[in-house]
Amino acid sequence: MQDQTRTHPDPNYPYPKAEFKRFAFLKPLITNPHISVGDFTYYDDPDGPEKFEQRNVLHHHDFLGDRLIIGKFCAIATGATFIMNGANHDMTGISTYPFGVMGNGWDADFDIEIFKAQSRGDTVVGDDVWIGRKATILPGVTIGSGAIIASNAVVSRDVPTYGIVAGNPAKLVKSRFAPEEIERLLAIGWWNWPVAMITRYRTRIQGGDIDALEQAARPLRSDEFGGPPDAQSGDQ
């Protein structure tokens, strides 16, 4: 149970609001070493978020070695799924039917290395990403920080930083900020700030004034919060 005297949620405790357990921070729930989730990223599900690894990360087989990496402060809505490389079929031959996995003699000449060579690599989600209800993320996709994935989108290609994508296949609808503003926001990287600093300047992070957010970042240079942005993480 969380300490009620705290000034911010504990990212190492699943439920930021104990009486409302349909959403939870994923980091303390993850057990698969091939899945990495940053602080304060949450998943919302009325059936319970505890089975995220089993229900939402699909076809994720250890022998393929692909990873799902999700950054900090991401919001993942109900039914969003990450399809991993185990869902792919061998497309180098005439048929894509997976004879080798059926066993009973059909696996006699099955070469896992041919299958692994077609892997699309890790699936990577940046920081502060919002993934809408029932969105589907396909293998090997990289989603940039600050992006928004619309409900029911099927993401088969990389999503740019602060981009908004929708549809099947997902296409870029618009960018949330101008290119020079995106550069400034990435330089600020508020999600890497010490938690005490995020708490102090939370309203600026939620606001739309980039100048004000840059001013808030100045204490990092003066060591007011104890060092560079990534010097403090987790429950500080």
C-alpha positions in Angstrom: 0.0 0.0 0.0 1.3 3.5 -0.9 2.3 5.9 1.8 -0.5 8.5 2.0 2.0 11.3 2.9 3.8 11.0 -0.5 3.9 13.9 -2.9 3.9 11.7 -6.0 2.9 8.1 -6.9 5.3 5.3 -6.3 6.3 3.8 -9.7 7.3 0.6 -8.1 3.8 0.0 -6.7 1.3 -1.1 -9.3 -1.8 0.9 -8.3 -1.5 4.7 -8.0 -5.1 4.7 -6.7 -5.6 1.5 -4.7 -9.4 1.8 -4.9 -9.3 2.0 -8.7 -7.5 -1.1 -9.9 -8.5 -1.1 -13.5 -5.3 0.8 -14.3 -1.8 0.1 -13.0 1.8 1.0 -13.5 3.3 -1.8 -15.6 6.9 -1.8 -14.4 6.2 -3.6 -11.2 4.0 -6.2 -12.9 6.4 -7.2 -15.7 8.3 -10.5 -15.1 9.4 -11.3 -18.7 13.1 -10.3 -19.1 12.4 -9.5 -22.7 10.0 -6.8 -21.8 11.1 -3.5 -20.4 8.8 -0.7 -19.2 9.7 2.7 -17.8 8.5 4.4 -14.6 4.9 5.6 -14.5 3.8 3.9 -17.7 0.3 2.5 -17.1 -2.2 0.1 -18.7 -5.9 0.5 -18.3 -8.2 -2.5 -18.5 -11.6 -3.1 -16.7 -10.8 -6.8 -16.6 -7.5 -6.0 -14.8 -4.1 -4.9 -16.0 -2.2 -7.7 -14.3 -2.2 -10.0 -17.3 -0.7 -7.5 -19.7 2.2 -9.7 -20.6 -0.1 -12.6 -21.5 -3.1 -10.8 -23.1 -1.4 -7.8 -24.8 2.0 -9.0 -25.8 1.3 -11.7 -28.3 3.5 -14.4 -30.0 6.5 -13.4 -27.9 8.8 -16.4 -27.8 12.0 -16.5 -25.9 13.9 -18.4 -28.5 13.5 -15.5 -31.0 15.1 -13.0 -28.5 13.1 -10.0 -29.7 12.3 -7.4 -27.0 9.5 -5.0 -26.2 10.8 -1.8 -24.8 8.4 0.9 -23.6 9.5 4.2 -22.2 8.4 6.3 -19.2 5.0 8.1 -18.7 3.2 6.2 -21.5 -0.6 5.7 -21.4 -1.8 2.4 -22.9 -5.6 2.0 -23.4 -7.7 -1.1 -23.1 -7.1 -3.8 -25.6 -3.9 -2.4 -27.2 -1.8 -5.2 -28.4 1.9 -5.7 -29.4 2.4 -8.4 -32.0 5.9 -9.8 -31.7 8.0 -11.6 -34.3 6.7 -15.0 -33.3 3.6 -14.2 -35.3 5.5 -14.0 -38.6 5.6 -16.9 -41.1 8.5 -17.9 -43.4 7.9 -16.0 -46.6 11.0 -17.3 -48.5 9.1 -20.3 -50.0 6.0 -20.9 -52.1 3.8 -21.6 -49.1 3.7 -19.6 -45.8 2.1 -22.6 -44.0 4.2 -23.4 -40.8 4.7 -27.1 -41.5 7.8 -27.2 -39.1 5.9 -26.3 -36.0 3.3 -29.1 -36.5 5.8 -31.8 -35.5 5.0 -35.4 -36.3 7.7 -35.7 -38.9 7.1 -32.3 -40.5 9.7 -30.7 -38.3 12.5 -33.0 -39.6 14.2 -30.3 -41.7 12.9 -27.2 -39.8 15.6 -24.6 -39.6 14.9 -22.0 -36.9 17.7 -19.8 -38.1 15.9 -19.2 -41.4 12.9 -18.1 -39.4 15.0 -15.9 -37.1 16.7 -14.2 -40.0 13.3 -12.7 -41.0 12.8 -11.1 -37.6 12.0 -7.4 -37.8 13.8 -6.8 -34.5 12.8 -5.2 -31.3 9.6 -3.2 -30.8 10.4 0.2 -29.2 8.0 2.8 -27.7 9.4 6.1 -26.6 8.5 8.2 -23.6 5.2 10.0 -23.1 3.4 8.0 -25.8 -0.4 7.6 -25.8 -1.7 4.4 -27.4 -5.4 4.3 -28.0 -8.0 1.6 -27.4 -7.5 -1.6 -29.4 -4.5 -0.3 -31.3 -2.2 -2.9 -32.8 1.5 -2.5 -32.9 3.2 -4.9 -35.4 6.7 -6.4 -34.9 9.8 -4.2 -35.1 8.1 -0.9 -35.0 9.6 2.2 -33.3 7.3 4.8 -31.9 8.9 8.1 -31.2 8.4 10.0 -27.9 5.3 12.1 -27.6 3.4 10.3 -30.3 -0.3 9.5 -30.3 -1.7 6.2 -31.7 -5.4 6.4 -32.5 -7.9 3.8 -31.4 -8.0 0.7 -33.6 -4.9 1.9 -35.5 -2.7 -0.9 -37.0 0.9 0.4 -36.8 3.1 -1.4 -39.3 5.7 1.4 -39.8 7.8 3.6 -37.5 6.0 6.6 -36.0 7.8 9.9 -35.8 8.4 11.8 -32.6 5.3 13.7 -31.6 3.4 12.3 -34.6 -0.3 11.4 -34.6 -1.2 8.3 -36.6 -4.5 6.6 -37.4 -6.0 4.0 -39.6 -5.2 0.6 -41.0 -2.4 0.7 -41.9 -1.7 3.6 -39.7 -0.7 6.8 -41.5 0.6 10.1 -40.2 -2.4 12.5 -39.6 -0.3 15.4 -38.3 2.6 16.4 -36.2 1.8 17.8 -32.8 4.5 20.4 -33.0 6.7 22.1 -35.5 10.1 20.5 -36.2 12.0 23.2 -34.2 9.7 22.8 -31.3 10.2 19.0 -31.3 13.9 19.6 -31.1 13.4 21.8 -28.1 11.1 19.3 -26.4 13.5 16.4 -26.9 16.3 18.6 -25.5 14.2 19.2 -22.4 13.3 15.5 -22.0 11.1 16.2 -19.0 10.5 12.5 -18.5 14.1 12.0 -17.5 13.9 14.7 -14.8 14.1 13.7 -11.1 10.6 13.0 -9.8 10.8 15.9 -7.4 11.3 18.2 -10.3 8.5 16.7 -12.3 6.3 17.1 -9.3 7.2 20.8 -8.9 6.8 21.7 -12.6 3.9 19.3 -13.4 1.6 22.1 -14.5 4.2 23.4 -17.0 4.6 19.9 -18.4 0.8 19.7 -18.8 0.7 23.2 -20.3 1.5 24.4 -23.8 4.3 26.9 -23.1 7.6 25.5 -24.3 9.5 28.6 -23.1 8.2 28.1 -19.6 9.2 24.4 -19.7 12.7 25.4 -20.8 12.9 27.8 -17.9 11.9 25.0 -15.5 14.8 22.9 -16.9 17.4 25.4 -15.7 17.7 24.0 -12.2 19.2 20.9 -13.7 22.2 22.9 -14.8 22.6 24.4 -11.4 22.5 21.0 -9.7 19.5 22.1 -7.6 17.9 18.7 -8.0 21.0 16.6 -7.4 22.6 16.1 -10.8 21.7 15.5 -14.5 18.2 14.4 -15.5 18.9 10.7 -15.4 20.9 10.7 -12.2 17.6 10.0 -10.2 15.0 7.6 -11.3 12.3 5.4 -9.8 11.2 6.2 -6.3 13.2 9.3 -5.5 
